Amino acid sequence: MNANPNQRPIVDELNGILHFWHQSINNYEKYKDIKEFEYYGKEIKEAFEEADKEIPNISISRKINPDAIYTKIPSSSQLRGNIDIYD
C-alpha cells in the first residue's frame, strides 16, 4: 500500500483486482494466460497456493506480558446499562 493516498487504488480498482484474483483461482483454465494488473492468472494461483502451504506455519498465539494489566472491554449491552458492570 502506498503511503500517498493519491497513489492508492480506489474502490473500483480494488474490486477489479479481487475479482481477477478470485477468477484466477476458481476459473483457472480460462484465466491462467490472461494478464491484468501486471500479473497473469497462473501467477496469482501459484502465489495463493504457496501462501496456503505457509498458513500452518504461522503462529497465532499471543505472548502474554505477566507485568501487564489486562482488562475486559464491556459489551454494548453492559454499556447500555442492561448489566451492572460494577457488581
N, C-alpha and C positions, 0 to 999 in steps of 0.2 A: 504494500500500500504506500502510495506516495505521500510524503508529508505535506505537499502543497495541495489543498483541496481542489484547486482548479485543474489539476492534472489527474485527479481520481476519476474512475469510471462513474457514470451516472447510473441510476436505477435500471434504465432500459439496457444499457451495456452489460451490467451485471446479470440481468435476466438472460440476455443472449449468451453470455459466457456459460452460465449454469445450465442453460438449455443444451448448448453444444456438448458440455461435459456429460450430461445425462444421456443424450442421444449417442455419444461416442461409446458409452458403456453398454447401453441397452439395445442399440441397433448397430452393433459393431460392423457387420458386413457392409452396411450402407455408408457408414461414416468413417471407416478406417482410413480412407485415402482423401478425405475432404480436409482442407486446411482452413481453419478460422481462428482468429485471434492469435495468430503466429504459431499455432500448433496443429498437427494432424490428429485426427481422431484416434489413430493407433497409439500415438504418444500419450494421449490423455488416458486411455485404457491401461497402458503399461504403467503409468505413474500411479494410478489408483491401485492396481494390483500389487505394486511394490509397497505402497503405503499399507495395504491390508496385511502384508507379511510382517510389518513392523508393529502393528497395533498390539499384539500380545506382549511385546517387549516394553511397552510404555507403562510406567508406574503411575498409578492414580492415587496412591496413598499420600496422605498429607503428613508432614512431620509436625508433631505437636511440641510446642515450646513449653517445658514444665514451669517456667517462670511467668508465663503469660496468664492473664485472667480472661477466660472465655465466658461470654455471656450469650444467652439465647435471645434472639430478636423476637419480640412479641408478635403474635399473629395479628392479622387485621381484625379478627373478632375480639381479641384482647384489647386492641387499641380503641375499638368502638365502645368498650365498657361491658361487653357481654360476659366477660370473665374477669374476676378481680385478680390482677396480676400481682397484687401486694400481699396476698394471703400466705 
